[in-house]
């Protein structure tokens, strides 16, 4: 059990933090296929983000993961 706890990494700013603690200059994109979290600055075009994510998949050998096609936006509390 201790090993599992050691492998967990707590991010300093979780999407579940109150809004007063979430005033960060970036947007986190959680990839459901790979499980990776990528950060983009506010105002980044969605097409650019999808293209960059797909290029990283290709650079990592594809990992048997199909290309991303869209980003789903979620706003906490609504």
N, C-alpha and C positions, 0 to 999 in steps of 0.2 A: 504494500500500500504506500509506503514512503516513496518508492521509486516513481509511482504514478504522480504523486504530489510534486515531486521534484521536476517532472517533465512538463507540468502545467506552467504556463507563463501568463501572468496577469498583465493586461494592458493598462497603462496609467489612466486612459480615458475610454471607458466603455460606452457603447451606445445607450446603455441603461442609466448612465449618470444623469443627474438633474441638469436641465438646460443651462444653469449658471456655470456648470463645470464643463460644458461641451462647446464653448465658444472657440473652437479650433479653426485654423485657416485651411482646413482640408476636409475632403470627403473620403470616408472609408468604403471601399467596394469589397464585399465578401463574395468570393467565387464559390458557388455551390458545387462546382465540378471538382475543383482541386482543393478546396478548403482554405486557400490562401487569402490573406487580406492585403489589398493594395490601397495605397493612399494617393489621391489626386488633389491638386489645389482647386479651390473654389473657382468655378468658371471654366473648368476643363470641358471641352466638347465631348459628348458621349461617344461619337464615332471614333475620336482619337483614343479614348480609353479602351474601347473594345478592340481596336486595332493593336494597341500596345499589349493588351492581355494576350491576344492571339499570337503575337510575335514571341512573347515570352514562352508560351506553350511550345511553339516550334523550336525555340532555342534549347528547351529542356528535353527535346526528343519527342515531343508530343504526348508522352506518358499515356497513350491510348485514350486521351481525352478529346472529344470533338471540339471544334472551334466555338468560341462564345458568339452569340448572335445579338444579344441585347443586355442592357442593364436595367434592372427593376428598381425604381426609386421607392424608398420607404421613409415616412416621416413618423417618428415616435409620438405616441399620444393622440393620434387621430384615427 
